[in-house]
Amino acid sequence: MDKKQFSLTAILIIPFISIITLSVSIVGFISFINGRDAVNEVAHQLRSEITKNIEHHITLFLETPHQIIQKNIALISQGELEFHNKGEMERHFLNEVQFFETITSLYFGFPEGGMVGAGREGVGTTYYTTETETYSNGLWSKYAVNNDGKREAVIVQVEDFDARTRPWYSGAIEAQQPIWSNMYVLFSGHDLAIAASQPVYNRDGKFLGVISIDIFASHLSKFLQNLEIGKNGYGFIIERSGLLVASST
């Protein structure tokens, strides 16, 4: 009698418990899958927002050089900035670099191969000016400047500089329009750079030279470091070739 009672209890209870267990397991599994998908979706949305934010900032960062170039071309073409007065060009370029924190250097290459320009050391507030001895190719000098923009010591000199052989110059001449150069090693060898360049003409269409703005790779890295990329995120700029240009690490 006891065995029959036990058997009947087992027959009634065990399937019921099995159904409940199976139902709970299925519900738990479905909840886990839904929860995982929800977390992945939130993570995906967060990554997308961060990526869009980085892209937005980089777009603004890279639009500025060409805007500055257009402004300076207008000044030169209208005769308000005398391109054959290297002293005036040097002072003007130094003021531009000091005002716009997102550019590293600004300079002008002459058809004879010489140049004049100004820049900042990295992303700091130490500035310099650069020029060749004449408007032609030859000795290139980089000078430290004080807070008033006056030259102090010579930082470095390079023999036989010729602007016409540099990628920023030759690329602009070939394209005959505003361009971005490929990444290249500065002729001084201390950093990688990417240059925005454009040929300059007077009102009569005569070629006057090439104006260019450098952004050093170290400047791009510093820019990425200052972006808020989540709690533990990192940002990278990579060439289409797969080579790393800059990172926030």
C-alpha positions as CSV (number, residue, x, y, z in Angstrom):
1,M,0.0,0.0,0.0
2,D,2.8,2.4,0.9
3,K,4.7,1.5,-2.3
4,K,1.6,2.2,-4.4
5,Q,1.1,5.5,-2.6
6,F,4.7,6.4,-3.2
7,S,4.5,5.5,-6.8
8,L,1.4,7.5,-7.3
9,T,3.0,10.5,-5.5
10,A,6.1,10.2,-7.7
11,I,4.0,9.9,-10.8
12,L,2.1,13.0,-10.0
13,I,4.9,15.2,-8.5
14,I,8.0,14.4,-10.6
15,P,6.6,15.4,-14.0
16,F,5.2,18.6,-12.4
17,I,8.6,19.4,-10.9
18,S,10.3,18.6,-14.2
19,I,7.9,20.9,-16.1
20,I,8.5,23.7,-13.6
21,T,12.3,23.2,-13.7
22,L,12.3,23.1,-17.5
23,S,10.1,26.2,-17.7
24,V,12.3,28.1,-15.3
25,S,15.4,27.0,-17.2
26,I,13.9,28.1,-20.5
27,V,12.8,31.5,-19.1
28,G,16.2,31.9,-17.4
29,F,18.0,31.1,-20.6
30,I,15.8,33.4,-22.7
31,S,16.3,36.2,-20.1
32,F,20.1,35.6,-20.2
33,I,20.1,35.9,-24.0
34,N,17.9,39.0,-24.0
35,G,20.1,40.5,-21.3
36,R,23.3,39.8,-23.2
37,D,21.8,41.2,-26.4
38,A,20.6,44.3,-24.5
39,V,24.1,44.8,-23.0
40,N,25.7,44.3,-26.4
41,E,23.3,46.7,-28.0
42,V,24.0,49.4,-25.3
43,A,27.7,48.8,-25.6
44,H,27.4,49.1,-29.4
45,Q,25.5,52.3,-29.1
46,L,28.0,53.7,-26.7
47,R,30.9,52.8,-29.0
48,S,29.1,54.4,-31.9
49,E,28.5,57.6,-30.0
50,I,32.1,57.7,-28.9
51,T,33.3,57.1,-32.5
52,K,31.0,59.8,-33.8
53,N,32.3,62.2,-31.1
54,I,35.9,61.4,-32.1
55,E,35.1,61.8,-35.8
56,H,33.3,65.1,-35.2
57,H,36.3,66.5,-33.2
58,I,38.8,65.3,-35.8
59,T,36.8,66.8,-38.6
60,L,36.8,70.1,-36.9
61,F,40.5,69.7,-36.1
62,L,41.4,69.0,-39.7
63,E,39.1,71.7,-41.2
64,T,40.9,74.5,-39.4
65,P,44.2,74.4,-41.4
66,H,42.5,74.9,-44.8
67,Q,40.3,77.7,-43.3
68,I,43.5,79.4,-42.1
69,I,45.1,78.9,-45.5
70,Q,42.1,80.4,-47.4
71,K,42.3,83.4,-45.1
72,N,46.0,83.9,-45.7
73,I,45.7,83.4,-49.5
74,A,43.1,86.2,-49.6
75,L,45.4,88.5,-47.6
76,I,48.3,87.8,-50.0
77,S,46.3,88.0,-53.2
78,Q,44.8,91.3,-52.1
79,G,48.2,92.7,-51.2
80,E,47.4,93.1,-47.5
81,L,50.1,90.6,-46.6
82,E,53.3,91.3,-48.5
83,F,54.6,87.9,-49.4
84,H,58.0,89.3,-50.5
85,N,58.5,90.8,-47.0
86,K,59.8,87.9,-45.0
87,G,59.8,89.8,-41.8
88,E,56.2,90.7,-42.1
89,M,55.3,87.1,-43.2
90,E,57.2,85.7,-40.2
91,R,55.4,87.9,-37.7
92,H,52.0,87.2,-39.2
93,F,52.5,83.5,-39.2
94,L,53.8,83.5,-35.6
95,N,50.6,85.4,-34.6
96,E,48.5,82.8,-36.4
97,V,50.2,79.8,-34.7
98,Q,49.9,81.4,-31.3
99,F,46.2,82.0,-31.9
100,F,45.2,78.7,-33.3
101,E,46.1,75.9,-30.9
102,T,45.3,73.1,-33.3
103,I,48.0,73.8,-35.8
104,T,51.7,73.1,-35.4
105,S,53.4,75.3,-38.0
106,L,52.5,77.7,-40.8
107,Y,54.9,78.6,-43.6
108,F,55.3,79.8,-47.2
109,G,57.4,78.3,-49.9
110,F,58.8,80.6,-52.7
111,P,59.1,79.6,-56.4
112,E,62.9,80.0,-56.0
113,G,63.0,77.3,-53.3
114,G,63.3,79.4,-50.1
115,M,60.7,79.6,-47.3
116,V,59.6,81.5,-44.3
117,G,57.4,80.3,-41.4
118,A,56.6,79.9,-37.7
119,G,55.5,77.1,-35.4
120,R,55.2,75.7,-31.9
121,E,57.2,73.0,-30.2
122,G,54.8,70.1,-29.9
123,V,51.5,71.3,-28.4
124,G,53.1,73.6,-25.9
125,T,53.5,77.4,-25.7
126,T,57.1,77.5,-26.9
127,Y,57.3,79.0,-30.4
128,Y,59.9,79.4,-33.1
129,T,60.3,81.0,-36.6
130,T,62.0,79.5,-39.6
131,E,63.5,80.9,-42.8
132,T,66.1,80.5,-45.5
133,E,68.8,83.1,-45.9
134,T,67.2,84.4,-49.1
135,Y,64.1,83.6,-51.2
136,S,66.1,80.9,-52.9
137,N,67.0,77.5,-51.7
138,G,70.0,77.3,-49.3
139,L,70.7,77.4,-45.6
140,W,67.6,76.9,-43.5
141,S,67.5,78.2,-39.9
142,K,65.1,77.6,-37.0
143,Y,65.1,80.3,-34.3
144,A,63.7,80.3,-30.7
145,V,61.6,83.3,-30.0
146,N,60.7,85.1,-26.8
147,N,57.2,86.1,-25.6
148,D,57.4,89.2,-27.7
149,G,58.1,87.2,-30.8
150,K,61.7,88.4,-31.1
151,R,64.4,85.9,-32.2
152,E,66.8,84.5,-29.7
153,A,69.1,81.5,-30.2
154,V,69.4,79.5,-33.4
155,I,67.9,76.0,-32.6
156,V,69.0,74.2,-35.7
157,Q,70.3,74.8,-39.2
158,V,70.1,72.7,-42.3
159,E,72.2,73.1,-45.5
160,D,70.8,73.1,-49.0
161,F,67.1,73.3,-48.1
162,D,64.8,73.5,-51.1
163,A,61.1,73.9,-50.6
164,R,60.4,72.7,-54.1
165,T,61.5,69.2,-53.2
166,R,59.2,68.9,-50.2
167,P,56.0,66.9,-50.4
168,W,53.8,69.8,-49.2
169,Y,55.1,72.0,-52.0
170,S,55.3,69.5,-54.9
171,G,52.0,67.9,-54.1
172,A,50.2,71.3,-54.1
173,I,51.8,72.2,-57.4
174,E,50.8,68.9,-59.0
175,A,47.2,69.0,-57.7
176,Q,46.7,72.8,-58.4
177,Q,44.2,72.8,-55.5
178,P,44.0,72.4,-51.7
179,I,45.4,69.1,-50.7
180,W,46.4,67.0,-47.7
181,S,49.8,65.4,-48.1
182,N,50.6,61.8,-47.1
183,M,52.3,61.4,-43.7
184,Y,56.0,62.3,-44.1
185,V,59.1,62.7,-42.0
186,L,60.1,66.3,-41.3
187,F,63.3,67.1,-43.0
188,S,64.7,67.9,-39.6
189,G,63.9,64.3,-38.7
190,H,62.2,64.8,-35.3
191,D,58.6,64.0,-36.1
192,L,56.0,62.8,-38.6
193,A,53.7,65.4,-40.1
194,I,50.7,65.8,-42.4
195,A,50.5,69.0,-44.3
196,A,47.5,71.0,-45.7
197,S,48.8,73.0,-48.7
198,Q,47.6,75.2,-51.5
199,P,49.2,77.1,-54.4
200,V,48.9,80.9,-54.2
201,Y,48.3,83.2,-57.1
202,N,47.9,86.9,-57.4
203,R,44.8,88.6,-59.1
204,D,46.5,88.2,-62.5
205,G,47.0,84.5,-62.1
206,K,50.7,84.7,-61.5
207,F,52.1,81.9,-59.3
208,L,53.5,83.3,-56.1
209,G,54.3,80.2,-54.1
210,V,52.7,77.5,-51.8
211,I,51.3,78.1,-48.4
212,S,51.2,75.2,-46.0
213,I,50.3,74.1,-42.5
214,D,51.8,71.2,-40.6
215,I,50.1,69.1,-38.0
216,F,52.7,66.9,-36.3
217,A,51.8,63.3,-35.4
218,S,52.6,64.1,-31.7
219,H,50.1,67.0,-31.9
220,L,47.4,64.5,-33.2
221,S,48.2,62.1,-30.3
222,K,47.9,64.9,-27.8
223,F,44.6,65.9,-29.3
224,L,43.3,62.3,-28.9
225,Q,44.6,62.2,-25.3
226,N,42.4,65.2,-24.5
227,L,39.2,63.6,-25.8
228,E,36.9,61.8,-23.4
229,I,36.7,58.3,-24.8
230,G,34.6,56.4,-22.2
231,K,36.1,55.2,-18.9
232,N,38.8,53.0,-20.3
233,G,38.7,53.8,-24.0
234,Y,41.5,54.5,-26.4
235,G,41.5,56.3,-29.7
236,F,43.6,55.7,-32.8
237,I,44.2,57.3,-36.2
238,I,45.4,54.7,-38.7
239,E,46.3,55.2,-42.4
240,R,44.5,53.2,-45.0
241,S,47.7,51.2,-45.3
242,G,47.2,50.1,-41.7
243,L,50.1,52.1,-40.3
244,L,49.5,53.8,-36.9
245,V,49.6,57.6,-37.1
246,A,48.5,58.7,-33.7
247,S,47.0,57.3,-30.5
248,S,45.6,58.4,-27.2
249,T,47.9,56.1,-25.2
